[in-house]
Structure formats: C-alpha cells, structure tokens
Amino acid sequence: MPLDALVSGRIATFAGDSGFGWVEAVGIRDGRVAFAGSAVDLESRADPHTRRFELEAGEIAIPALTDAHLHLADAALAAERVDLSTAATLEEGLAVVAEAAARLAPEAWIEGAGWDEGRWGRRLRAEDLEAAAPGRRVALWSHDHHAVWVSPAALAQAGLDGASVDPPGGVIRRSADGTPDGVLFEAACSLVMGHVPAPDDERLEAAIPALARELLALGVVGVHDPGGLAPDPQLRRLDLLARLAGRGVLPLRVHASVRDDGLPAAVERGLRSGASLEEDAEADRVRLRLGWLKLFADGTLGSRTAALIEPIEDEAGGRGIDPRGVFRSAPPELAESVRRAADGEISTQIHAIGDAAVRAALDALAAASSQLPLMPRIEHVQLCQRDDRARFAAQGVVASVQPVHLRSDAAQARRDWGARAETTGYAWRSLLEAGATLAFGTDAPVEPIDPWPGIALAVLRRDPSWGDDAAPFGPDEALTLEEALRAACVGPHIAARDGLGGRLAPGSPADLIVLPAAPGDPGGNGGVGLARVRPRLVLVDGEAVVDR
C-alpha cells in the first residue's frame, strides 16, 4: 500500500535509548509511522496521492511533545481570573483586585493567583483585600498554588475565627491575637476554597478546547493532567473531558488523574489507569485515558512548606511555618493510599518537593506493583538526597520534573536551602545517570504553558531573566539538548508504559513537529534561542493541525 504522507528532511526519531536517531524521511500510513529511513527508499513507497511535507533548509523535525504535568481545567480558566504574577508591588496587585471587583457581579467570588510575599516585601493580610474590594469574597492562590490569600468576607463564609484549629497537613496563619490573618497554607486552603463555586461546564467546555489549540501551536500534543485545585469526589472533570473527546473537540492525548477524594468513585466505576474514558473511540484514536491517583506528600519551596530533612536556613522568612516544612499526608497515609489505588489497578503519582518528602514518597511507592498499567511517579523532586536518586530506577519510579520552576525558584532555593540547593537540588543529570526516567512538564497554570523555556533551562541551568552576568544554577546537573528533548517527548510516554509514543519509529503515532531552525545552540541570543522556538508544522496522527 502506498504511503498516506511523506515527511522528508533532517528528522530526529529518538529511536532507541540514546541519540537523536537521525533519518532522511518518515513515511506515514493510517496515522502511524510506517517507515523511517532514507529519502530514496521511502520515495519508492509513495504515489501521486501521497501528501508531502518537505523541510526547508536548516529545519528539523522531531516527535511532538507531551506535557507530563499540566492542570487542564485550571490552566484553561487562568486567563479569566485575576493575574498577580506580573504585579511588582502590593499596591499594583491590589489595583488589579479592585478592577476585578468593579467588573464582576457583586455576588461573584474574585478568584485568581500569582501573589508572592517575597516579591512584595511583607506579610499579606485579609484587611489588604478588604481595602481593595470592600465586602467582597476574594480568594487568590499564591504563585505556587499552595497558599491562598482571602478576604474577611471569605473567612466569614468559611466560619474561620480565632477558635478554628489547623487541619491535618495545613496551617491557618494567625495574627498576634490568634485570629486568622488571611493566608492559609496547604490543606487549610480547602477550608475556604471548598466554598468557592465550581466553574460551570459551559465555561470549561469552551475554555479547554481553546487551551488545547494553544498547546498544539507550541508543539504539545499530549498532556498528563494531575487534576484540579477544587474537590471532585464525583469525577465531574473526567466526565466533562469525556464529553469533549466524544464530540471530537479534545485534540490532545490526555491522561487525566484523580485526587484522593475521587478514588472511591473511580474504583466503584471500575476505572483503571491507562484505560480509555471514551465509550466508542477506536483504539488508535483514543484521546482520553485515566491517569494516576494524585497524592501530596508536602508543600512547596515558595510557601516554605516543602518537607525537609534539615530546616531552612532563612528562618526569618518562615512566616509561621515549621522550618522543616509540612507533610500534607503523613508517610503511613501515603503508603495506605498507594495500596488502595493499586487494589483497583490505579497507579499513583505523589507530589514531593523537599528531600524528606521525596524519601517518604519513594518509601510509599516501594510496594507499588510493576504490573500496574502506568509507572508510579514522583512529581517535582526539587531536593533529593544522593542516596535516594538510584531508588528511582531500582523501584521503577518516574521523576516527573518541571525545569521551568528553576526560573523563579533559584534565588529562594539558594537563600532557604543554602549550599545544598545546588548539590542536591534540581538534580536532573544525577537522576538520569542513576537510571531514572525523566518526564518534563510545565505545571501550568503555576507556570505558563510554553514548554520551551523549561527545556532551555534544563540545558543551560540559567534563564535570561536573571541577567547577563548571572551564574548558572548547579551547572553540573545540566542536560544535553538531546537528553532534554527526550524528557519532553519520550519520557512522558515511558511513564505511561508506551514504548512507541514520543518517537518516530515504525508503529509510533505520527505526531511530529517541524522546528523553523535546528536549535543547535540553546544559549544563542543570550539564552533565548531555544526558549522562543515555535514549530512551523505540527502533525497529529499524520494530519496537519498547525501549518504556518
């Protein structure tokens, strides 16, 4: 049978365990790679009806990317909410809140994200929001989405006062008189956020396909969605994604995870990791599968709630948090949740940023069966002791990391973690050399959806925003360009026990992107060359979804 499509030029297939795997041409039939090899050989397999995609001089083609950690619903709605990430001062941030208060209906909650007390130079209070939006219910996530800043009206609706106690795994920060000051950390966030109405389906059904189109334009054709910020015990988000997929308006390949509150419903429905969540989709055209059970071991560097073996060094900025951080779930609870999920054939991913949390997550996953449909994984792994790095490969645990976090984390990591920040922090090369599978993501909406700045950071260990004279962060942990691209293309598929995805080998899905110029110098133009890459052509199942 003749080929449906033929792509010719300089093509990286990522076949095998290392190297780019360069070929001259890739032949496509029925949405999959049929042949990869020399242009002369593949030309003989084409006919006049074969669609041809010829790369221009200097261009390269690589497999399309999968974002291994992107919150679909929250990223899709981020553009509708208050964005404080670019507000340089508290005053600027409050002005944005005041504008939202004037624009939104009086009964509406004012939602958003992006504040950072370190950037603004002082502790935030509920009274600050009252001054900007009198009487309004306001709930704003921090930059890392592990703390929430709320107004007096929001505290009142949640019934929080001086007699309220900290929930397990959470902290209600307090004023000198013991009353809540307006900032809640970790599990305490749900005390208020549980009162915020969930977005209606109509908004999400418009926003998610729009976000998907933006991702495709960046070369991202797959997403591992670790779940939303809001409780979802009835799996409403999975049902919504299934409706979108059923209507043919979910153009991404999605593995959608469940949170602990949704595990009972997932087990009751008989859902299984890796299984299709679409009723009538052909096996080769499935767009939505069940992902993992998402658990939280600790908090974050930004909120100073990452669980640490040794305390932070800048205790002056601790803001009432234990200097060793917070375990959101006690280690025995993690292990029990992993077991419950495994009994239902659901694999587990665990958020762990501090080294104590990473160790506890590895312990909890130690008994996870290698027969589960998807590989167990740990998210973020920002501080990891040397003795724990080899455990990833030994236990078959994926290191799901988001290199772009280093852009905003570097200064605080050096301040809070001292010398260990660069010897045990963001240890991507050490993990790779110890045999771990790396899977790259963005963590959007915590960071922007663009994967390319993170890929550049993995190679350069510095970001242009730091200034021309800034030293790289832990340069010994830098990856090569090939290793970084493999982590963005192949790693997420290995995590899903898919040996063909993220490659352009015979049998692989024909998901391919053409980059306008070979990014041979990631540090070109002051480090922004690779970070600003945009594909000219994107194929999904051999069909052009972006062509410019």
N, C-alpha and C positions, 0 to 999 in steps of 0.2 A: 504493500500500500504506500502511496506517495505521502510525503510529509504535509501536514497542515500549515506549518510555518517553519521558517529557517532564519536563524539569527547568526550573522557572520561578523567576525571582527576579533578583537582580543577579549577572551571570555575566561573569567575565573570560575571554575566549577566547585572548588572546595571538596572535590572527591578525595577520599582517603582521610587519614588522621592529621595530616600536616601539609603545608604548602598551598599555593593558590590553585594548582591544578589547571594550568592554562590550556585552552584549546582554541581552535580557529573558528569553530562553528558548533551550534547546537540545533538539532532537529526536533520538532515538536509534533506530536500526534495525539489526538484525544485529550488535550490538556496536560500531557506529561512529556517529559524529555524522552525521546525515543533513541536518539543517538547523540554523542558528543565526541568530536574528533576533528579531523582535517576538513577544510572547506571543500577540497576536491572530492573527497569521499561522500560528504553529505549532499553536495550538489547533484550527484548522480541519483539521489533518492528523492529529489524534488520533481515537480512537474509544473506546467504553466499555471495551475491553480494554487500553488503553494505561496502563501504570503511571505514576503521577505522583509527582514529588518537588518539593514546594513549599518554597522557602526561607522561613525566618521573618524577621521584621523585623530588620534590621541584619546578617543573614548575607550572605556572598558565596560564590560557587563559583568555583574556579579549576581548571586542569588538575592532575592528580595529579603528584607529584614523582618524579624518578628520582635516586638517589644515584650520582654518577659515579665514586665511589671508596670501595668498601666490601668488605672481605675476608670473604666469606660464611662460610666454614668456621671461621675463627679467631674471628670475632665470635660465631658460634653457640656455640662452646665456651668463650668467655671466662667465662661465669657458673660453669663447673665448676672453674675454675682459681684459683690464689692471686691476689688483687687487692690490690696495694700502693698503688694510686693515692690512697687516702684516708689512708694512714699518715703522720702528721705527723712522726714521728721514726723513726730507725733501730730503736729499741727496739720501737716499735709494729709495724714491719714484720717484725721477727724473731719477734715473738709470733704473727703470722699464719702465718709459715712453720712455727713449732713446732706450732701447732694442726693444720696440714695434715699434718705428719709423724705426729702421733698418730692422725689419721683415716684416712690412706691405708695400704694394704698395704706391708709393709717393702720389697718388691721394686719398688714403683712409683716412677717419677720424680715429683718435686714440680715442677710447672710453674706458671708464672704470669707476671705483668707488672705494670708500674706504678711501679717504683722511680725515684728521681731524686736523684742525689748533691747537686745544688744545693739541693734541699728538705731533705735530711738533714744537710748541712753537712760531710761528709767523704767520702774515698775508701772505697769498699766493698772487702772482701777475701773470699776464699774461706773464711777462718777464721771470719768472722762467721756464715756459714751452717752451718759445722761445729758451732759452739756451739749453734745453734738446733735443728739436725737432725743429730745425730752419725751419721756413716757413710752418710748418705742422699745419693742423687744428686739434685741440685737444679739447675734451670736456669730463671732468671727474666729475662724481657725487660725492658728499660728502658721508660719511658713511651712513647718514640718507636719502640720495636721495632727499634732499630739498634745496640743493645749488649745483651749477655747477661751476667748475674752468675751464676757457677756455683760449686758446692761442690768441695772436694778430691776427693771420690769421682767427680764428673763429669769433672774434669780427668784423673783417673787412667784412667777408662774411655776417654777420647779419646786417651790417650797423650801428653798435653801436659806438657812439663817445660822446664827451662832451655835445652835444646838445640833446642827447637822454633822454627821460623822463621815470621815473619809471612807469611801467604798474600798473593798479589796482591790489592790492594783491601781489605785487612783489617789489623787491629792486635791483637796479643796484649799487653795491658798487663802490665807486669812490676814486681816488687819490686826493691829496691836490689841484690839478689844475682842478678838476671836471671831468676828463676823467675816463671812466670805468677802474677799476684796474684788472679785470679778474675774479671776483667772482660775481655770480648772485644768488639771493635768490628767492625761491617760484615761483610766476607767471612769474617773469623775466627770469627764466630758459628757458622758451619756446621761447624766442627771439632768442636764438642760437640753442636750440635743435630742433626747427622746421625746421632747415636747414640740420640736420643730416639725411642721407638717412635711410629709414626703412629697417630692415633686410629682405632679400629675403625669400620667402616662403620655398624654398628648405632647407635653414638652419634651419628654425623653425620646419619644418616637420621631420627633423632628431633629433633636439635637444629636443623637448618636449617629445616624447616617451622615449628618453634616461633618461631624468629627472624623468619621471613617474616611470621607473624601479628602480631608486634610492630611490624614495619615498616609493614604495612598500616594499623595503628591510628594511626600517625603521619602517614599520608597518602603514604607512599612505596610506589609500585607497581612500580618498576624499579630494578635495580642493575647497575652495571658493576663486576665483581669482578676486581681485578688479580692474583688468585692468592694462594696461601697462603704461610706462612713456611717450610714444610718442602719439601725437594726433591720433585719429582713428575715424573720423567722418563717414566713410563708413562701420564701423564694420568689417574691414578686419580680425581682430584677431578672432572674433566669427566664421566667415566663415572658417577660417583655422582650428580651433578646430573642427568644424562640419565635415570637410573633414576627419580629423584624426579619429573621432569617427565613421564615416561611413565606414571607411576602417578597423575598429576593432583594431586600434593601439593606442587608448586612453584608457588605462586600469583603469584610475581613475574615480571616480564620481565627476564631475566638475560642480559647479555653476559659470558661467562667467559673471561678471558685465560689465556695460558700463559706460563710463565717460560722463560728461555733453555735450561734443561736439558730442557724438554719440547718445544722447537721441532722437533727431528728427528722425534719421534713424530707431531707434528701434521702435518708435511709428508708423512710416509710414509702417513698415513691419508687424505691429500687434504683435510684440513680447510681451510676458507677463512674469513677474517674476515667476520662478518655472516651466515654460513650457519647453518641450523638444525642443532642437535645432537640433534634428536629424529627418530626414524625415521618415525612415522606421523602427525605433527601436521599439521592443516590450516594453510595459510599464514597465516591471520588469527588463529590460536590458538597460535602458537609461543611457548613460554616460555623456551627456552634457545638461545642462539646463541653462536658463537665470537666472542670479543672480539679483543684485541690481543696482540702479543708484549710482555711487560713487561720492561724493562731498567732498570738502575740506573746513573746517572752518578755519584752521590755519596751522602753520608750525610745527616745532619740537623743542625739548629741545636742541639737538645737535647744530642746527643752530641758536639757541636763537630767534626763530620766533614763538614759541608757544604763543598763545594769553592768557594773564594773567590778573586776577583781580587786583593783586598787582604786581609791577615791579620786575624784577630780582634783586637779592642782589649783584651780582658780575658785576656791570655795566662796570668795567674796561675791561671785556671780551666781551662787547656787539657788537663790530665790526661794529658800524654804524647803528645798528638796534634799533628801538624803544624799550626801556626796558620793555614795556608791550607786545612786540611781534607784530605779523602781523595777521590780518584777511585776509585770501586769498579770502574769499567771505563774503561780509557784511551780517549780520543776516537777513535782509529782502530778500536778494537774495537767501539765503539758503531756506527760507520758500517758496519762489516762485518756486524754482526748485523742492522741495519736492511735491508741489501741481501739477506741470506739469507732473511729473512722475506718481503720483497717478492717475491722469486722464487717463493715459494709462495703468493702472494696473501694474505699476512697483514700487516696494518697493525701499527704499533709505537707504544707509549707508553713514555716514558722518565721515570723519577724524577729530578728535578733541583731542588734547593733553593737552593744557592748560585749566585751570579751567574756564576762560571766554569763551573759545571755546566750552567746554563741555556744559556749560549752554546755549549758543546760539544754539547748536545742539539739545538739548532737547526741547528748545522753538520751533525750526523749525519743529521738528517731532511731536509736540503736537497734531497737527491736522491729523496726518497720520492715516488712517483707519485701524482698527483692522481686517478688511475684506480683506486687501491686501494679496496676495499669500504668501509672506515671511515677517517675522518680521522686522520692522525697527531696525537699529543698529547704534551704535557709535563705531568707531574704535580707539583703543589705550587707551583713558580715563586715561591718566597718572597722571593728577592732577584734583581732583574732590572734591568740597566743600561738607561738611557733609549734608547740606540741599538739595543737588541735588541727593544724592545717592538713596533715596527712589523713586525718579521720574522715574527711570528706570523700576521698577516693575509696578508702577502706570500707566505708559504710554505704557507698553508692549514693551520696547526698550531693545535690547540685548547689553550687554557690551562685545565687541569683543576686547580682550586684548592679548598681546604678552609678556608673562613673561620674555622671554629671553632678552628683551630690558633692563631689570634691570641690567644685567651683565655689560653692558658698560655705562649705564646711572647713576649708583648710585653716583659716585664721583661728577659728574657735577650737578646732582639734588641737592645734599647737598650744593654745592657751590652756585648755582644760585637761589635755592628756599629756602635755609635756613631751619629752623625748620619745615616749612610746608611740606617739601619734605617727611618726614616720618609720618606726621599726616594726610595729605590729598593726598599723592602720592601713586600710585600703590596700591590702596585700595581694593584689591580683596576680602578679607574676609568681609569688611564692605558692599561692593556691594552685595555679596552673602547673607549675613544676612538680608539685606534690601529687598531681594526677587528678585534680578536681575538674569537673565540667563547669565552665563559666557561662552564664546566660545573662546577657545585658538587657537592661530596661531603662526607662526614664523616671518612673514613679509619678508620672503626670496624674493629677494636676499639681502635685507638690513642686515639680519642675515642669518646664514646657515640654510639649510632645515631641519636639525635634530631637531625633536620636544622634545627630551628627556631632554636636558639641561634646557629648559624653564619649563618643568613640575617639575624638581628638584628644580629650583629656586622658584617656586610657593609654595613649601612645606618648603624649608629651608630659603628662603629670604637671601641667600648668595651664592656666587659662589667660587669654588676652586681657580679661577684665582685671587681673592682678597687677598689671603694669609691665612695662618692658623689662624692668630690672628684677622682677620677682623670681626667686629661686624655685625650681620645681619641687614638688612635694614628694619626698621619698622616691627619688628618681630610680633607685634600684628595682622598684616594683612596676616600672613601665613595661608595657606590652609592645610587640611589633605590630605593624599595621595589619599584617595577615592574622595574627592572633586576635586582635581587637575585632576585626570584621567577622571572623569565625564565631566569636562570642555573641555578636549581634545577629548573625544569620543561622549558624548551625546549632549553637548552644541551646537555644530555646526548644528546638526540635528534639535534641537528645534528652532534654528534661521530660519531654512527652513520649519518650521511648520510640521516636520516629527516626529511623536511620537514613531516610531518603530526603526529608524536608530540609530546607536551608542549603541545599546543594543543587547542582545542575548535572547530576549523573543519570544514566538511564533508569527510568522508573520514577524519578523525582517529579513533583508537581512543577509545571513550567511557570514558576514565579521568578521573575527576573527583572533587574533594573539596569538601566544604562546611565552611567555617570558621565557628565559632559567632558571630563578630563581625568586621566588616571591620577589619583591622589598620591603620587609617589613621594611628595614632600609634605607630610602632615603639618609641619611647622611653617610652611610658606606663608608669606604675607603676615608675619607677626603671630603665627599660630592660628589664623582664622581660616586658612585654605580649606582644610578638611571639615572644619566646623560649619562651613557655609555650603557644603555640597548639596546640590539638588539634582535628582535624576531627570534626564530628558525623556526617558521612556520607562514605563512600568507595565510589565505583563503579569497577569494573574490567570492561571490555567491556560497560558498561551495567548490570552486575549489582551489587547492594549487597553488599559484603564486610564493611563496618563500618556499623552504623546504631545510633546511641545518642541 
